[in-house]
């Protein structure tokens, strides 16, 4: 991989981690069960995306 591609992956990893954390935190704060479920699902998806991109580095 080129250095530019590695920088892109590092940037994506940071964004995915921020999104996963935000969705998880918002999920813990909302009362609406449908919205809580949706945010939990989004948090899980962002964790999966993080893992996928991280695996490109190894």
Biopython code that builds the backbone (N, CA, C, O; Angstrom):
import numpy as np
from Bio.PDB.StructureBuilder import StructureBuilder

atoms = [
    (1, "UNK", "N", (0.829, -1.183, 0.000)),
    (1, "UNK", "CA", (0.000, 0.000, 0.000)),
    (1, "UNK", "C", (0.873, 1.246, 0.000)),
    (1, "UNK", "O", (1.959, 1.266, 0.581)),
    (2, "UNK", "N", (0.389, 2.260, -0.648)),
    (2, "UNK", "CA", (1.124, 3.523, -0.648)),
    (2, "UNK", "C", (0.898, 4.250, 0.673)),
    (2, "UNK", "O", (-0.023, 3.929, 1.423)),
    (3, "UNK", "N", (1.748, 5.224, 0.942)),
    (3, "UNK", "CA", (1.591, 5.998, 2.175)),
    (3, "UNK", "C", (0.276, 6.775, 2.167)),
    (3, "UNK", "O", (-0.339, 6.968, 3.215)),
    (4, "UNK", "N", (-0.149, 7.215, 1.005)),
    (4, "UNK", "CA", (-1.420, 7.946, 0.906)),
    (4, "UNK", "C", (-2.598, 7.023, 1.228)),
    (4, "UNK", "O", (-3.551, 7.433, 1.891)),
    (5, "UNK", "N", (-2.528, 5.787, 0.762)),
    (5, "UNK", "CA", (-3.590, 4.824, 1.059)),
    (5, "UNK", "C", (-3.624, 4.494, 2.551)),
    (5, "UNK", "O", (-4.697, 4.350, 3.137)),
    (6, "UNK", "N", (-2.453, 4.377, 3.154)),
    (6, "UNK", "CA", (-2.396, 4.122, 4.593)),
    (6, "UNK", "C", (-2.978, 5.281, 5.390)),
    (6, "UNK", "O", (-3.685, 5.070, 6.376)),
    (7, "UNK", "N", (-2.683, 6.494, 4.967)),
    (7, "UNK", "CA", (-3.262, 7.668, 5.630)),
    (7, "UNK", "C", (-4.773, 7.684, 5.501)),
    (7, "UNK", "O", (-5.475, 8.044, 6.446)),
    (8, "UNK", "N", (-5.277, 7.295, 4.339)),
    (8, "UNK", "CA", (-6.716, 7.232, 4.128)),
    (8, "UNK", "C", (-7.339, 6.215, 5.083)),
    (8, "UNK", "O", (-8.365, 6.495, 5.703)),
    (9, "UNK", "N", (-6.732, 5.053, 5.201)),
    (9, "UNK", "CA", (-7.271, 4.017, 6.084)),
    (9, "UNK", "C", (-7.230, 4.473, 7.543)),
    (9, "UNK", "O", (-8.172, 4.221, 8.294)),
    (10, "UNK", "N", (-6.160, 5.133, 7.947)),
    (10, "UNK", "CA", (-6.079, 5.664, 9.306)),
    (10, "UNK", "C", (-7.194, 6.679, 9.561)),
    (10, "UNK", "O", (-7.799, 6.688, 10.634)),
    (11, "UNK", "N", (-7.459, 7.521, 8.581)),
    (11, "UNK", "CA", (-8.528, 8.509, 8.693)),
    (11, "UNK", "C", (-9.890, 7.826, 8.813)),
    (11, "UNK", "O", (-10.715, 8.209, 9.643)),
    (12, "UNK", "N", (-10.116, 6.821, 7.984)),
    (12, "UNK", "CA", (-11.383, 6.083, 8.024)),
    (12, "UNK", "C", (-11.537, 5.388, 9.373)),
    (12, "UNK", "O", (-12.629, 5.383, 9.942)),
    (13, "UNK", "N", (-10.464, 4.803, 9.890)),
    (13, "UNK", "CA", (-10.521, 4.143, 11.198)),
    (13, "UNK", "C", (-10.940, 5.133, 12.286)),
    (13, "UNK", "O", (-11.774, 4.817, 13.135)),
    (14, "UNK", "N", (-10.368, 6.306, 12.254)),
    (14, "UNK", "CA", (-10.712, 7.327, 13.248)),
    (14, "UNK", "C", (-12.182, 7.720, 13.132)),
    (14, "UNK", "O", (-12.869, 7.853, 14.145)),
    (15, "UNK", "N", (-12.666, 7.904, 11.912)),
    (15, "UNK", "CA", (-14.064, 8.284, 11.710)),
    (15, "UNK", "C", (-15.010, 7.176, 12.158)),
    (15, "UNK", "O", (-16.033, 7.447, 12.787)),
    (16, "UNK", "N", (-14.674, 5.938, 11.839)),
    (16, "UNK", "CA", (-15.525, 4.820, 12.235)),
    (16, "UNK", "C", (-15.582, 4.687, 13.755)),
    (16, "UNK", "O", (-16.639, 4.401, 14.317)),
    (17, "UNK", "N", (-14.452, 4.895, 14.415)),
    (17, "UNK", "CA", (-14.424, 4.817, 15.878)),
    (17, "UNK", "C", (-15.280, 5.918, 16.491)),
    (17, "UNK", "O", (-16.006, 5.672, 17.454)),
    (18, "UNK", "N", (-15.202, 7.129, 15.944)),
    (18, "UNK", "CA", (-16.017, 8.239, 16.444)),
    (18, "UNK", "C", (-17.504, 7.932, 16.251)),
    (18, "UNK", "O", (-18.311, 8.158, 17.153)),
    (19, "UNK", "N", (-17.858, 7.419, 15.078)),
    (19, "UNK", "CA", (-19.265, 7.106, 14.802)),
    (19, "UNK", "C", (-19.774, 5.976, 15.695)),
    (19, "UNK", "O", (-20.897, 6.036, 16.196)),
    (20, "UNK", "N", (-18.952, 4.950, 15.893)),
    (20, "UNK", "CA", (-19.348, 3.833, 16.752)),
    (20, "UNK", "C", (-19.587, 4.326, 18.173)),
    (20, "UNK", "O", (-20.588, 3.976, 18.798)),
    (21, "UNK", "N", (-18.672, 5.133, 18.676)),
    (21, "UNK", "CA", (-18.793, 5.657, 20.035)),
    (21, "UNK", "C", (-20.011, 6.563, 20.173)),
    (21, "UNK", "O", (-20.748, 6.461, 21.153)),
    (22, "UNK", "N", (-20.229, 7.442, 19.211)),
    (22, "UNK", "CA", (-21.366, 8.363, 19.263)),
    (22, "UNK", "C", (-22.689, 7.603, 19.236)),
    (22, "UNK", "O", (-23.585, 7.889, 20.031)),
    (23, "UNK", "N", (-22.814, 6.651, 18.342)),
    (23, "UNK", "CA", (-24.057, 5.872, 18.260)),
    (23, "UNK", "C", (-24.304, 5.106, 19.546)),
    (23, "UNK", "O", (-25.440, 5.022, 20.011)),
    (24, "UNK", "N", (-23.261, 4.554, 20.116)),
    (24, "UNK", "CA", (-23.388, 3.811, 21.365)),
    (24, "UNK", "C", (-23.820, 4.729, 22.507)),
    (24, "UNK", "O", (-24.713, 4.386, 23.282)),
    (25, "UNK", "N", (-23.190, 5.880, 22.606)),
    (25, "UNK", "CA", (-23.538, 6.832, 23.663)),
    (25, "UNK", "C", (-24.962, 7.355, 23.502)),
    (25, "UNK", "O", (-25.698, 7.447, 24.485)),
    (26, "UNK", "N", (-25.359, 7.696, 22.282)),
    (26, "UNK", "CA", (-26.715, 8.170, 22.046)),
    (26, "UNK", "C", (-27.729, 7.078, 22.351)),
    (26, "UNK", "O", (-28.805, 7.356, 22.880)),
    (27, "UNK", "N", (-27.393, 5.853, 22.022)),
    (27, "UNK", "CA", (-28.271, 4.716, 22.298)),
    (27, "UNK", "C", (-28.541, 4.595, 23.798)),
    (27, "UNK", "O", (-29.655, 4.274, 24.211)),
    (28, "UNK", "N", (-27.530, 4.849, 24.593)),
    (28, "UNK", "CA", (-27.689, 4.767, 26.050)),
    (28, "UNK", "C", (-28.494, 5.920, 26.626)),
    (28, "UNK", "O", (-28.950, 5.844, 27.768)),
    (29, "UNK", "N", (-28.675, 6.977, 25.863)),
    (29, "UNK", "CA", (-29.359, 8.162, 26.373)),
    (29, "UNK", "C", (-30.824, 8.256, 25.967)),
    (29, "UNK", "O", (-31.595, 8.947, 26.632)),
    (30, "UNK", "N", (-31.227, 7.583, 24.897)),
    (30, "UNK", "CA", (-32.598, 7.742, 24.409)),
    (30, "UNK", "C", (-33.549, 6.800, 25.137)),
    (30, "UNK", "O", (-33.150, 5.739, 25.615)),
    (31, "UNK", "N", (-34.796, 7.201, 25.211)),
    (31, "UNK", "CA", (-35.840, 6.412, 25.856)),
    (31, "UNK", "C", (-36.621, 5.566, 24.853)),
    (31, "UNK", "O", (-37.083, 4.472, 25.179)),
    (32, "UNK", "N", (-36.763, 6.072, 23.645)),
    (32, "UNK", "CA", (-37.527, 5.387, 22.611)),
    (32, "UNK", "C", (-36.841, 4.082, 22.230)),
    (32, "UNK", "O", (-35.698, 4.080, 21.773)),
    (33, "UNK", "N", (-37.553, 2.966, 22.424)),
    (33, "UNK", "CA", (-36.927, 1.660, 22.187)),
    (33, "UNK", "C", (-36.592, 1.427, 20.719)),
    (33, "UNK", "O", (-35.590, 0.783, 20.407)),
    (34, "UNK", "N", (-37.416, 1.941, 19.822)),
    (34, "UNK", "CA", (-37.133, 1.774, 18.391)),
    (34, "UNK", "C", (-35.870, 2.535, 17.997)),
    (34, "UNK", "O", (-35.023, 2.014, 17.272)),
    (35, "UNK", "N", (-35.752, 3.750, 18.472)),
    (35, "UNK", "CA", (-34.563, 4.559, 18.188)),
    (35, "UNK", "C", (-33.332, 3.948, 18.860)),
    (35, "UNK", "O", (-32.253, 3.916, 18.268)),
    (36, "UNK", "N", (-33.490, 3.465, 20.091)),
    (36, "UNK", "CA", (-32.381, 2.821, 20.801)),
    (36, "UNK", "C", (-31.882, 1.615, 20.016)),
    (36, "UNK", "O", (-30.675, 1.410, 19.880)),
    (37, "UNK", "N", (-32.809, 0.821, 19.503)),
    (37, "UNK", "CA", (-32.445, -0.358, 18.723)),
    (37, "UNK", "C", (-31.717, 0.035, 17.445)),
    (37, "UNK", "O", (-30.725, -0.593, 17.076)),
    (38, "UNK", "N", (-32.201, 1.063, 16.774)),
    (38, "UNK", "CA", (-31.567, 1.545, 15.546)),
    (38, "UNK", "C", (-30.146, 2.038, 15.808)),
    (38, "UNK", "O", (-29.226, 1.720, 15.054)),
    (39, "UNK", "N", (-29.971, 2.809, 16.870)),
    (39, "UNK", "CA", (-28.648, 3.338, 17.203)),
    (39, "UNK", "C", (-27.681, 2.223, 17.611)),
    (39, "UNK", "O", (-26.492, 2.277, 17.298)),
    (40, "UNK", "N", (-28.198, 1.227, 18.302)),
    (40, "UNK", "CA", (-27.374, 0.080, 18.672)),
    (40, "UNK", "C", (-26.914, -0.664, 17.426)),
    (40, "UNK", "O", (-25.760, -1.083, 17.338)),
    (41, "UNK", "N", (-27.821, -0.827, 16.459)),
    (41, "UNK", "CA", (-27.477, -1.480, 15.203)),
    (41, "UNK", "C", (-26.420, -0.668, 14.453)),
    (41, "UNK", "O", (-25.471, -1.236, 13.913)),
    (42, "UNK", "N", (-26.579, 0.649, 14.418)),
    (42, "UNK", "CA", (-25.584, 1.503, 13.756)),
    (42, "UNK", "C", (-24.224, 1.399, 14.439)),
    (42, "UNK", "O", (-23.193, 1.334, 13.769)),
    (43, "UNK", "N", (-24.222, 1.385, 15.748)),
    (43, "UNK", "CA", (-22.977, 1.243, 16.494)),
    (43, "UNK", "C", (-22.279, -0.061, 16.126)),
    (43, "UNK", "O", (-21.064, -0.094, 15.927)),
    (44, "UNK", "N", (-23.045, -1.113, 16.041)),
    (44, "UNK", "CA", (-22.500, -2.418, 15.673)),
    (44, "UNK", "C", (-21.943, -2.411, 14.246)),
    (44, "UNK", "O", (-20.876, -2.969, 13.991)),
    (45, "UNK", "N", (-22.656, -1.787, 13.331)),
    (45, "UNK", "CA", (-22.194, -1.697, 11.942)),
    (45, "UNK", "C", (-20.878, -0.938, 11.848)),
    (45, "UNK", "O", (-19.969, -1.353, 11.128)),
    (46, "UNK", "N", (-20.773, 0.174, 12.572)),
    (46, "UNK", "CA", (-19.536, 0.956, 12.537)),
    (46, "UNK", "C", (-18.385, 0.170, 13.156)),
    (46, "UNK", "O", (-17.240, 0.304, 12.724)),
    (47, "UNK", "N", (-18.679, -0.651, 14.166)),
    (47, "UNK", "CA", (-17.637, -1.509, 14.737)),
    (47, "UNK", "C", (-17.183, -2.532, 13.708)),
    (47, "UNK", "O", (-15.991, -2.825, 13.612)),
    (48, "UNK", "N", (-18.121, -3.083, 12.932)),
    (48, "UNK", "CA", (-17.773, -4.030, 11.866)),
    (48, "UNK", "C", (-16.918, -3.352, 10.800)),
    (48, "UNK", "O", (-15.916, -3.912, 10.354)),
    (49, "UNK", "N", (-17.312, -2.156, 10.396)),
    (49, "UNK", "CA", (-16.545, -1.424, 9.385)),
    (49, "UNK", "C", (-15.132, -1.147, 9.885)),
    (49, "UNK", "O", (-14.163, -1.272, 9.136)),
    (50, "UNK", "N", (-15.023, -0.765, 11.170)),
    (50, "UNK", "CA", (-13.710, -0.522, 11.769)),
    (50, "UNK", "C", (-12.853, -1.782, 11.650)),
    (50, "UNK", "O", (-11.694, -1.717, 11.242)),
    (51, "UNK", "N", (-13.430, -2.919, 12.008)),
    (51, "UNK", "CA", (-12.705, -4.184, 11.933)),
    (51, "UNK", "C", (-12.269, -4.527, 10.524)),
    (51, "UNK", "O", (-11.166, -5.032, 10.314)),
    (52, "UNK", "N", (-13.128, -4.253, 9.563)),
    (52, "UNK", "CA", (-12.800, -4.527, 8.163)),
    (52, "UNK", "C", (-11.623, -3.678, 7.705)),
    (52, "UNK", "O", (-10.680, -4.189, 7.100)),
    (53, "UNK", "N", (-11.677, -2.395, 7.989)),
    (53, "UNK", "CA", (-10.578, -1.518, 7.586)),
    (53, "UNK", "C", (-9.302, -1.850, 8.346)),
    (53, "UNK", "O", (-8.211, -1.812, 7.777)),
    (54, "UNK", "N", (-9.434, -2.176, 9.634)),
    (54, "UNK", "CA", (-8.272, -2.510, 10.437)),
    (54, "UNK", "C", (-7.570, -3.755, 9.889)),
    (54, "UNK", "O", (-6.343, -3.849, 9.901)),
    (55, "UNK", "N", (-8.363, -4.694, 9.415)),
    (55, "UNK", "CA", (-7.781, -5.931, 8.876)),
    (55, "UNK", "C", (-6.943, -5.670, 7.619)),
    (55, "UNK", "O", (-6.067, -6.466, 7.281)),
    (56, "UNK", "N", (-7.208, -4.571, 6.938)),
    (56, "UNK", "CA", (-6.403, -4.215, 5.764)),
    (56, "UNK", "C", (-4.966, -3.861, 6.156)),
    (56, "UNK", "O", (-4.045, -3.971, 5.347)),
    (57, "UNK", "N", (-4.793, -3.438, 7.394)),
    (57, "UNK", "CA", (-3.460, -3.039, 7.855)),
    (57, "UNK", "C", (-2.615, -4.246, 8.263)),
    (57, "UNK", "O", (-1.386, -4.174, 8.268)),
    (58, "UNK", "N", (-3.272, -5.348, 8.601)),
    (58, "UNK", "CA", (-2.534, -6.515, 9.100)),
    (58, "UNK", "C", (-2.288, -7.468, 8.033)),
    (58, "UNK", "O", (-1.679, -8.512, 8.267)),
]
sb = StructureBuilder()
sb.init_structure("model")
sb.init_model(0)
sb.init_chain("A")
sb.init_seg("    ")
for serial, (resi, resn, name, xyz) in enumerate(atoms, 1):
    if name == "N":
        sb.init_residue(resn, " ", resi, " ")
    sb.init_atom(name, np.array(xyz, "f"), 0.0, 1.0, " ", f" {name:<3s}", serial, name[0])
structure = sb.get_structure()
